[in-house]
Amino acid sequence: MTGYRYKDKKALLIGADRYYLARPKFKNDPTIILEHSFIELSLGQCKAITENYKGIQQKAISENPRKGEEIYHDYTVSKDMFISFKKKRGQRAGDIINLWIKGEKYQINTKTLISKLNKFLEY
């Protein structure tokens, strides 16, 4: 995550890496493919995350899923990103927040994300 200011614009750039094993071309081929996704969040979108994450976090915590069921509560940040919390039977919810960026799910500690967003908002 990198915050920046340029002229009158203040935004946060989030980079996400995806690693894939390539189809082997020879025996024991260790080739790994790396792809990058970047998304830019406006100041308003960052504020919206900090203002709305607790609501969906509390909803996830209060859920009581059945055996084998996973329940997600989410908040849409933009057309390319939403955040969510998952509750699964026997697991604690709320410590990890899911960032869905361009259809791919990434996980980060909730306190870490909110701390970084608050630092950006103060910047």
N, C-alpha and C positions, 0 to 999 in steps of 0.2 A: 504494500500500500504506500502510495506516495501522494502527498498533497501538494498542490501548486497554485500559484497566483500568476495570472498573465493579464495585464491591463486591468479591466474591471471584472475579470472572471476568476473565481476561486472554485477548485474542484478536486476530487480525490480520484486517483487512478488505481485500480486494483488489477493485479496480474495473477493469472492462474495457470499453472503448468499441468499438462497431462502427459503421462508416460505410457507407451505401448510397446510390447514386444513385437518386433517385426516378424513377418513370416520367414522362417529359416530358409536360407539359400544354400546352406551346407550344414553338415552335422555339427551340433553344438554352436550354431550361429548365435552370438550374444547381442545382436543389433537391437537397440532400443530407439524408438521414435519419440521425439519430444515435440509437443505442440503448445503454443501459448495462446491464451485468450486474455484480452484486456477489456475493461469496462470503465467508463468514466461516470462518476456520480457527482451530481451538483451539490452545492451547499444545502439546498432544500431537501434533497433525497437523503443526505447523511443525517440531517436533523430528524427527518421522518423515521428513520431506522431507530434512532435513540429514543424517540417518543413512543414508538409502537411495539418495540420488541418485548417489553414487559407484559403487555396484554396477551400476546400469543404464547409467551413463555408460561404464564400462569394458567392459561387454558390447557396447555399440554401437560403441565404438572398435575392438574386436577382430573385428568382423564383416568379411566379405569378400563383399559382395553382387555378384550377376551384373549384367551390363549391363542397364540399365533397371529394376533392382530397388531398392526402398527397404525397409530393415529398421528397425522401431521396437522399442524396449524401453521398457516403461512401469512405473510404480508408481502404484497407486490410492491417493489421499489420502482421498477421500470419494465419496459417490454423485454429487456434482456436479463433481468435479475429479480429474484425474490428471495426472502429469507424464510426459514421454517424451523420449527422445533418438532421433534419426534418423541412419541411415548410408546413404549413397548412393554408388555406385561413383564414385571419383575425387574425393570430397569428404571433408573432415576432419569427424569427429564429435566432439561433446562440448562445443564452445564455446557452443552455443545450446541452451537447454532449452525444450521446448514445454510450455506450460500449457494444458491442455484444460479449459475452464471452461464448464459447461453445454452441452457438445457443440461448442463453438467453439475453434479452436486459436489461441493467442497465443504469440509467441516473445519470449524475453528472454535476455540474456547470462547464462550460468550463474554466473559469478563475481559479477555484480551481484545476482542473486537470492539466492544463498547468503549474501553479505555482508549484505543487508537482513534476511534471516531470522535470522542470528546476532545482529545488532543488536537485533532484536525480542526474541529469547530472553534477551538480557542486560538488557533494559528492565525 
